[in-house]
Amino acid sequence: MDDILDRALNAAQLTGASYADARIVESRTQVIEVKNRQVTALQESGSMGLGVRVLLDGAWGFAASAELDASEAERCAR
């Protein structure tokens, strides 16, 4: 995962950003349905994504993607 973040930060720096940060976020959700004190349903889901924030020429830019690969990280940073 660190290599993906490094590629995003490097791409932002190469485009002239004076500041950049990148993060990978994982979200997990559980839903439990109970009826008459008995569990009747259980749902679990999760997702991961990439977020990039840059400061370029005094303006903030934000981008995100649900794809976690180096080329997508670079695209978001640009």
Biopython code that builds the backbone (N, CA, C, O; Angstrom):
import numpy as np
from Bio.PDB.StructureBuilder import StructureBuilder

atoms = [
    (1, "MET", "N", (0.814, -1.190, 0.000)),
    (1, "MET", "CA", (0.000, 0.000, 0.000)),
    (1, "MET", "C", (0.865, 1.265, 0.000)),
    (1, "MET", "O", (0.501, 2.282, -0.591)),
    (2, "ASP", "N", (2.016, 1.182, 0.673)),
    (2, "ASP", "CA", (2.874, 2.364, 0.741)),
    (2, "ASP", "C", (3.353, 2.798, -0.635)),
    (2, "ASP", "O", (3.511, 3.992, -0.888)),
    (3, "ASP", "N", (3.587, 1.835, -1.534)),
    (3, "ASP", "CA", (4.045, 2.195, -2.872)),
    (3, "ASP", "C", (2.974, 2.983, -3.639)),
    (3, "ASP", "O", (3.304, 3.874, -4.422)),
    (4, "ILE", "N", (1.715, 2.662, -3.421)),
    (4, "ILE", "CA", (0.618, 3.396, -4.067)),
    (4, "ILE", "C", (0.588, 4.832, -3.554)),
    (4, "ILE", "O", (0.446, 5.772, -4.337)),
    (5, "LEU", "N", (0.720, 5.000, -2.252)),
    (5, "LEU", "CA", (0.728, 6.345, -1.670)),
    (5, "LEU", "C", (1.948, 7.136, -2.138)),
    (5, "LEU", "O", (1.844, 8.325, -2.440)),
    (6, "ASP", "N", (3.096, 6.477, -2.197)),
    (6, "ASP", "CA", (4.307, 7.147, -2.685)),
    (6, "ASP", "C", (4.148, 7.632, -4.116)),
    (6, "ASP", "O", (4.591, 8.731, -4.452)),
    (7, "ARG", "N", (3.517, 6.820, -4.963)),
    (7, "ARG", "CA", (3.311, 7.217, -6.367)),
    (7, "ARG", "C", (2.394, 8.435, -6.454)),
    (7, "ARG", "O", (2.620, 9.319, -7.281)),
    (8, "ALA", "N", (1.365, 8.491, -5.615)),
    (8, "ALA", "CA", (0.457, 9.645, -5.619)),
    (8, "ALA", "C", (1.201, 10.901, -5.193)),
    (8, "ALA", "O", (1.077, 11.944, -5.835)),
    (9, "LEU", "N", (1.961, 10.811, -4.129)),
    (9, "LEU", "CA", (2.687, 11.979, -3.634)),
    (9, "LEU", "C", (3.748, 12.440, -4.627)),
    (9, "LEU", "O", (3.946, 13.641, -4.810)),
    (10, "ASN", "N", (4.425, 11.502, -5.261)),
    (10, "ASN", "CA", (5.430, 11.847, -6.262)),
    (10, "ASN", "C", (4.786, 12.543, -7.459)),
    (10, "ASN", "O", (5.320, 13.535, -7.957)),
    (11, "ALA", "N", (3.658, 12.041, -7.919)),
    (11, "ALA", "CA", (2.958, 12.665, -9.057)),
    (11, "ALA", "C", (2.518, 14.079, -8.703)),
    (11, "ALA", "O", (2.620, 14.980, -9.536)),
    (12, "ALA", "N", (2.038, 14.288, -7.500)),
    (12, "ALA", "CA", (1.616, 15.627, -7.074)),
    (12, "ALA", "C", (2.811, 16.576, -7.045)),
    (12, "ALA", "O", (2.709, 17.724, -7.477)),
    (13, "GLN", "N", (3.934, 16.098, -6.538)),
    (13, "GLN", "CA", (5.140, 16.927, -6.473)),
    (13, "GLN", "C", (5.628, 17.270, -7.889)),
    (13, "GLN", "O", (6.039, 18.402, -8.143)),
    (14, "LEU", "N", (5.585, 16.311, -8.795)),
    (14, "LEU", "CA", (6.037, 16.557, -10.166)),
    (14, "LEU", "C", (5.155, 17.554, -10.912)),
    (14, "LEU", "O", (5.620, 18.217, -11.838)),
    (15, "THR", "N", (3.892, 17.665, -10.520)),
    (15, "THR", "CA", (3.006, 18.643, -11.167)),
    (15, "THR", "C", (3.110, 20.021, -10.517)),
    (15, "THR", "O", (2.451, 20.965, -10.952)),
    (16, "GLY", "N", (3.938, 20.139, -9.476)),
    (16, "GLY", "CA", (4.171, 21.450, -8.877)),
    (16, "GLY", "C", (3.404, 21.743, -7.615)),
    (16, "GLY", "O", (3.387, 22.890, -7.168)),
    (17, "ALA", "N", (2.771, 20.760, -7.023)),
    (17, "ALA", "CA", (2.012, 20.985, -5.787)),
    (17, "ALA", "C", (2.955, 21.391, -4.665)),
    (17, "ALA", "O", (4.019, 20.798, -4.491)),
    (18, "SER", "N", (2.557, 22.404, -3.906)),
    (18, "SER", "CA", (3.364, 22.824, -2.762)),
    (18, "SER", "C", (3.050, 21.988, -1.519)),
    (18, "SER", "O", (3.816, 21.997, -0.556)),
    (19, "TYR", "N", (1.937, 21.275, -1.537)),
    (19, "TYR", "CA", (1.538, 20.390, -0.447)),
    (19, "TYR", "C", (0.721, 19.249, -1.037)),
    (19, "TYR", "O", (-0.046, 19.454, -1.977)),
    (20, "ALA", "N", (0.881, 18.062, -0.497)),
    (20, "ALA", "CA", (0.057, 16.921, -0.929)),
    (20, "ALA", "C", (-0.018, 15.903, 0.199)),
    (20, "ALA", "O", (0.949, 15.696, 0.933)),
    (21, "ASP", "N", (-1.174, 15.276, 0.326)),
    (21, "ASP", "CA", (-1.288, 14.115, 1.201)),
    (21, "ASP", "C", (-2.188, 13.105, 0.512)),
    (21, "ASP", "O", (-3.051, 13.453, -0.293)),
    (22, "ALA", "N", (-1.963, 11.861, 0.849)),
    (22, "ALA", "CA", (-2.745, 10.772, 0.264)),
    (22, "ALA", "C", (-3.037, 9.771, 1.366)),
    (22, "ALA", "O", (-2.222, 9.557, 2.263)),
    (23, "ARG", "N", (-4.194, 9.170, 1.287)),
    (23, "ARG", "CA", (-4.558, 8.187, 2.296)),
    (23, "ARG", "C", (-5.396, 7.075, 1.682)),
    (23, "ARG", "O", (-6.122, 7.272, 0.708)),
    (24, "ILE", "N", (-5.270, 5.931, 2.274)),
    (24, "ILE", "CA", (-6.115, 4.799, 1.905)),
    (24, "ILE", "C", (-7.094, 4.610, 3.054)),
    (24, "ILE", "O", (-6.707, 4.525, 4.219)),
    (25, "VAL", "N", (-8.358, 4.545, 2.701)),
    (25, "VAL", "CA", (-9.419, 4.454, 3.704)),
    (25, "VAL", "C", (-10.170, 3.142, 3.510)),
    (25, "VAL", "O", (-10.542, 2.780, 2.393)),
    (26, "GLU", "N", (-10.383, 2.450, 4.604)),
    (26, "GLU", "CA", (-11.186, 1.229, 4.581)),
    (26, "GLU", "C", (-12.421, 1.457, 5.436)),
    (26, "GLU", "O", (-12.330, 1.933, 6.567)),
    (27, "SER", "N", (-13.577, 1.112, 4.880)),
    (27, "SER", "CA", (-14.843, 1.274, 5.589)),
    (27, "SER", "C", (-15.511, -0.090, 5.710)),
    (27, "SER", "O", (-15.607, -0.837, 4.736)),
    (28, "ARG", "N", (-15.970, -0.403, 6.913)),
    (28, "ARG", "CA", (-16.683, -1.666, 7.142)),
    (28, "ARG", "C", (-18.021, -1.359, 7.812)),
    (28, "ARG", "O", (-18.112, -0.485, 8.675)),
    (29, "THR", "N", (-19.041, -2.081, 7.408)),
    (29, "THR", "CA", (-20.378, -1.879, 7.947)),
    (29, "THR", "C", (-20.980, -3.237, 8.319)),
    (29, "THR", "O", (-20.828, -4.216, 7.588)),
    (30, "GLN", "N", (-21.656, -3.279, 9.452)),
    (30, "GLN", "CA", (-22.402, -4.459, 9.870)),
    (30, "GLN", "C", (-23.823, -4.040, 10.218)),
    (30, "GLN", "O", (-24.048, -3.036, 10.894)),
    (31, "VAL", "N", (-24.772, -4.830, 9.741)),
    (31, "VAL", "CA", (-26.175, -4.612, 10.079)),
    (31, "VAL", "C", (-26.708, -5.923, 10.658)),
    (31, "VAL", "O", (-26.622, -6.977, 10.027)),
    (32, "ILE", "N", (-27.251, -5.840, 11.849)),
    (32, "ILE", "CA", (-27.823, -7.013, 12.512)),
    (32, "ILE", "C", (-29.303, -6.753, 12.728)),
    (32, "ILE", "O", (-29.694, -5.739, 13.305)),
    (33, "GLU", "N", (-30.121, -7.688, 12.254)),
    (33, "GLU", "CA", (-31.569, -7.582, 12.432)),
    (33, "GLU", "C", (-31.999, -8.593, 13.494)),
    (33, "GLU", "O", (-31.670, -9.777, 13.421)),
    (34, "VAL", "N", (-32.738, -8.096, 14.478)),
    (34, "VAL", "CA", (-33.187, -8.945, 15.574)),
    (34, "VAL", "C", (-34.710, -8.863, 15.667)),
    (34, "VAL", "O", (-35.293, -7.779, 15.624)),
    (35, "LYS", "N", (-35.339, -10.026, 15.794)),
    (35, "LYS", "CA", (-36.794, -10.092, 15.953)),
    (35, "LYS", "C", (-37.094, -11.091, 17.060)),
    (35, "LYS", "O", (-36.653, -12.240, 17.012)),
    (36, "ASN", "N", (-37.842, -10.644, 18.048)),
    (36, "ASN", "CA", (-38.179, -11.494, 19.203)),
    (36, "ASN", "C", (-36.927, -12.090, 19.851)),
    (36, "ASN", "O", (-36.879, -13.275, 20.181)),
    (37, "ARG", "N", (-35.926, -11.239, 20.022)),
    (37, "ARG", "CA", (-34.666, -11.606, 20.658)),
    (37, "ARG", "C", (-33.844, -12.624, 19.872)),
    (37, "ARG", "O", (-32.905, -13.205, 20.416)),
    (38, "GLN", "N", (-34.170, -12.842, 18.641)),
    (38, "GLN", "CA", (-33.424, -13.771, 17.791)),
    (38, "GLN", "C", (-32.835, -13.006, 16.612)),
    (38, "GLN", "O", (-33.509, -12.185, 15.990)),
    (39, "VAL", "N", (-31.593, -13.281, 16.319)),
    (39, "VAL", "CA", (-30.967, -12.661, 15.150)),
    (39, "VAL", "C", (-31.585, -13.291, 13.908)),
    (39, "VAL", "O", (-31.531, -14.507, 13.724)),
    (40, "THR", "N", (-32.177, -12.445, 13.052)),
    (40, "THR", "CA", (-32.830, -12.946, 11.841)),
    (40, "THR", "C", (-32.047, -12.621, 10.575)),
    (40, "THR", "O", (-32.284, -13.228, 9.530)),
    (41, "ALA", "N", (-31.130, -11.684, 10.655)),
    (41, "ALA", "CA", (-30.326, -11.353, 9.483)),
    (41, "ALA", "C", (-29.035, -10.679, 9.927)),
    (41, "ALA", "O", (-28.998, -9.967, 10.930)),
    (42, "LEU", "N", (-27.992, -10.920, 9.166)),
    (42, "LEU", "CA", (-26.702, -10.303, 9.409)),
    (42, "LEU", "C", (-26.089, -9.942, 8.067)),
    (42, "LEU", "O", (-25.960, -10.795, 7.188)),
    (43, "GLN", "N", (-25.716, -8.693, 7.908)),
    (43, "GLN", "CA", (-25.077, -8.234, 6.681)),
    (43, "GLN", "C", (-23.750, -7.583, 7.031)),
    (43, "GLN", "O", (-23.663, -6.798, 7.975)),
    (44, "GLU", "N", (-22.724, -7.911, 6.269)),
    (44, "GLU", "CA", (-21.429, -7.277, 6.425)),
    (44, "GLU", "C", (-20.970, -6.803, 5.063)),
    (44, "GLU", "O", (-21.121, -7.509, 4.066)),
    (45, "SER", "N", (-20.413, -5.613, 5.024)),
    (45, "SER", "CA", (-19.863, -5.108, 3.768)),
    (45, "SER", "C", (-18.647, -4.251, 4.076)),
    (45, "SER", "O", (-18.480, -3.753, 5.189)),
    (46, "GLY", "N", (-17.817, -4.094, 3.081)),
    (46, "GLY", "CA", (-16.626, -3.283, 3.247)),
    (46, "GLY", "C", (-16.175, -2.724, 1.922)),
    (46, "GLY", "O", (-16.490, -3.257, 0.857)),
    (47, "SER", "N", (-15.437, -1.646, 2.006)),
    (47, "SER", "CA", (-14.876, -1.046, 0.804)),
    (47, "SER", "C", (-13.570, -0.342, 1.158)),
    (47, "SER", "O", (-13.339, 0.043, 2.304)),
    (48, "MET", "N", (-12.721, -0.185, 0.139)),
    (48, "MET", "CA", (-11.459, 0.527, 0.315)),
    (48, "MET", "C", (-11.331, 1.538, -0.801)),
    (48, "MET", "O", (-11.848, 1.335, -1.900)),
    (49, "GLY", "N", (-10.652, 2.613, -0.521)),
    (49, "GLY", "CA", (-10.458, 3.624, -1.539)),
    (49, "GLY", "C", (-9.251, 4.494, -1.229)),
    (49, "GLY", "O", (-8.636, 4.396, -0.167)),
    (50, "LEU", "N", (-8.937, 5.342, -2.186)),
    (50, "LEU", "CA", (-7.797, 6.236, -2.105)),
    (50, "LEU", "C", (-8.287, 7.673, -2.155)),
    (50, "LEU", "O", (-9.156, 8.003, -2.962)),
    (51, "GLY", "N", (-7.743, 8.523, -1.310)),
    (51, "GLY", "CA", (-8.052, 9.950, -1.337)),
    (51, "GLY", "C", (-6.764, 10.745, -1.444)),
    (51, "GLY", "O", (-5.779, 10.440, -0.772)),
    (52, "VAL", "N", (-6.773, 11.773, -2.298)),
    (52, "VAL", "CA", (-5.600, 12.619, -2.499)),
    (52, "VAL", "C", (-6.026, 14.072, -2.354)),
    (52, "VAL", "O", (-7.070, 14.477, -2.864)),
    (53, "ARG", "N", (-5.204, 14.859, -1.648)),
    (53, "ARG", "CA", (-5.467, 16.284, -1.453)),
    (53, "ARG", "C", (-4.179, 17.023, -1.809)),
    (53, "ARG", "O", (-3.104, 16.661, -1.329)),
    (54, "VAL", "N", (-4.281, 18.063, -2.655)),
    (54, "VAL", "CA", (-3.094, 18.828, -3.056)),
    (54, "VAL", "C", (-3.373, 20.324, -2.967)),
    (54, "VAL", "O", (-4.516, 20.773, -3.046)),
    (55, "LEU", "N", (-2.302, 21.072, -2.802)),
    (55, "LEU", "CA", (-2.348, 22.527, -2.847)),
    (55, "LEU", "C", (-1.443, 22.954, -3.996)),
    (55, "LEU", "O", (-0.233, 22.726, -3.964)),
    (56, "LEU", "N", (-2.041, 23.577, -5.015)),
    (56, "LEU", "CA", (-1.315, 23.975, -6.210)),
    (56, "LEU", "C", (-1.691, 25.398, -6.563)),
    (56, "LEU", "O", (-2.863, 25.697, -6.795)),
    (57, "ASP", "N", (-0.702, 26.278, -6.604)),
    (57, "ASP", "CA", (-0.919, 27.692, -6.932)),
    (57, "ASP", "C", (-1.981, 28.334, -6.038)),
    (57, "ASP", "O", (-2.783, 29.138, -6.511)),
    (58, "GLY", "N", (-1.990, 27.985, -4.755)),
    (58, "GLY", "CA", (-2.908, 28.580, -3.802)),
    (58, "GLY", "C", (-4.310, 28.004, -3.800)),
    (58, "GLY", "O", (-5.174, 28.498, -3.075)),
    (59, "ALA", "N", (-4.555, 26.976, -4.591)),
    (59, "ALA", "CA", (-5.890, 26.359, -4.644)),
    (59, "ALA", "C", (-5.807, 24.894, -4.223)),
    (59, "ALA", "O", (-4.856, 24.184, -4.552)),
    (60, "TRP", "N", (-6.826, 24.466, -3.489)),
    (60, "TRP", "CA", (-6.903, 23.073, -3.056)),
    (60, "TRP", "C", (-7.556, 22.219, -4.130)),
    (60, "TRP", "O", (-8.502, 22.649, -4.791)),
    (61, "GLY", "N", (-7.052, 21.024, -4.296)),
    (61, "GLY", "CA", (-7.657, 20.043, -5.194)),
    (61, "GLY", "C", (-7.850, 18.741, -4.450)),
    (61, "GLY", "O", (-7.006, 18.341, -3.649)),
    (62, "PHE", "N", (-8.953, 18.086, -4.714)),
    (62, "PHE", "CA", (-9.286, 16.824, -4.057)),
    (62, "PHE", "C", (-9.687, 15.802, -5.110)),
    (62, "PHE", "O", (-10.364, 16.139, -6.081)),
    (63, "ALA", "N", (-9.274, 14.569, -4.922)),
    (63, "ALA", "CA", (-9.689, 13.492, -5.825)),
    (63, "ALA", "C", (-9.732, 12.195, -5.021)),
    (63, "ALA", "O", (-9.022, 12.041, -4.027)),
    (64, "ALA", "N", (-10.565, 11.280, -5.462)),
    (64, "ALA", "CA", (-10.692, 9.988, -4.793)),
    (64, "ALA", "C", (-11.008, 8.915, -5.818)),
    (64, "ALA", "O", (-11.505, 9.201, -6.907)),
    (65, "SER", "N", (-10.716, 7.686, -5.455)),
    (65, "SER", "CA", (-10.993, 6.561, -6.333)),
    (65, "SER", "C", (-11.206, 5.305, -5.504)),
    (65, "SER", "O", (-10.654, 5.166, -4.413)),
    (66, "ALA", "N", (-11.999, 4.408, -6.025)),
    (66, "ALA", "CA", (-12.213, 3.111, -5.386)),
    (66, "ALA", "C", (-11.219, 2.077, -5.902)),
    (66, "ALA", "O", (-11.207, 0.939, -5.432)),
    (67, "GLU", "N", (-10.383, 2.466, -6.869)),
    (67, "GLU", "CA", (-9.363, 1.558, -7.407)),
    (67, "GLU", "C", (-8.043, 1.815, -6.686)),
    (67, "GLU", "O", (-7.604, 2.959, -6.571)),
    (68, "LEU", "N", (-7.423, 0.759, -6.210)),
    (68, "LEU", "CA", (-6.170, 0.893, -5.480)),
    (68, "LEU", "C", (-5.020, 0.337, -6.308)),
    (68, "LEU", "O", (-4.563, -0.783, -6.078)),
    (69, "ASP", "N", (-4.557, 1.124, -7.272)),
    (69, "ASP", "CA", (-3.358, 0.759, -8.007)),
    (69, "ASP", "C", (-2.541, 2.016, -8.284)),
    (69, "ASP", "O", (-3.045, 3.133, -8.166)),
    (70, "ALA", "N", (-1.286, 1.824, -8.650)),
    (70, "ALA", "CA", (-0.353, 2.948, -8.781)),
    (70, "ALA", "C", (-0.772, 3.933, -9.856)),
    (70, "ALA", "O", (-0.670, 5.142, -9.647)),
    (71, "SER", "N", (-1.240, 3.453, -11.000)),
    (71, "SER", "CA", (-1.621, 4.367, -12.076)),
    (71, "SER", "C", (-2.837, 5.212, -11.688)),
    (71, "SER", "O", (-2.924, 6.380, -12.067)),
    (72, "GLU", "N", (-3.753, 4.641, -10.951)),
    (72, "GLU", "CA", (-4.929, 5.394, -10.492)),
    (72, "GLU", "C", (-4.526, 6.430, -9.436)),
    (72, "GLU", "O", (-5.084, 7.526, -9.392)),
    (73, "ALA", "N", (-3.564, 6.077, -8.597)),
    (73, "ALA", "CA", (-3.063, 7.019, -7.603)),
    (73, "ALA", "C", (-2.423, 8.223, -8.286)),
    (73, "ALA", "O", (-2.626, 9.361, -7.864)),
    (74, "GLU", "N", (-1.660, 7.976, -9.328)),
    (74, "GLU", "CA", (-1.032, 9.063, -10.081)),
    (74, "GLU", "C", (-2.095, 9.930, -10.760)),
    (74, "GLU", "O", (-1.989, 11.157, -10.760)),
    (75, "ARG", "N", (-3.104, 9.302, -11.331)),
    (75, "ARG", "CA", (-4.168, 10.043, -12.005)),
    (75, "ARG", "C", (-4.889, 10.957, -11.014)),
    (75, "ARG", "O", (-5.164, 12.115, -11.329)),
    (76, "CYS", "N", (-5.189, 10.458, -9.848)),
    (76, "CYS", "CA", (-5.864, 11.272, -8.833)),
    (76, "CYS", "C", (-4.987, 12.448, -8.406)),
    (76, "CYS", "O", (-5.491, 13.555, -8.214)),
    (77, "ALA", "N", (-3.719, 12.227, -8.261)),
    (77, "ALA", "CA", (-2.812, 13.289, -7.813)),
    (77, "ALA", "C", (-2.661, 14.382, -8.875)),
    (77, "ALA", "O", (-2.514, 15.558, -8.541)),
    (78, "ARG", "N", (-2.698, 13.999, -10.140)),
    (78, "ARG", "CA", (-2.591, 14.987, -11.213)),
    (78, "ARG", "C", (-3.871, 15.772, -11.340)),
    (78, "ARG", "O", (-3.972, 16.654, -12.193)),
]
sb = StructureBuilder()
sb.init_structure("model")
sb.init_model(0)
sb.init_chain("A")
sb.init_seg("    ")
for serial, (resi, resn, name, xyz) in enumerate(atoms, 1):
    if name == "N":
        sb.init_residue(resn, " ", resi, " ")
    sb.init_atom(name, np.array(xyz, "f"), 0.0, 1.0, " ", f" {name:<3s}", serial, name[0])
structure = sb.get_structure()
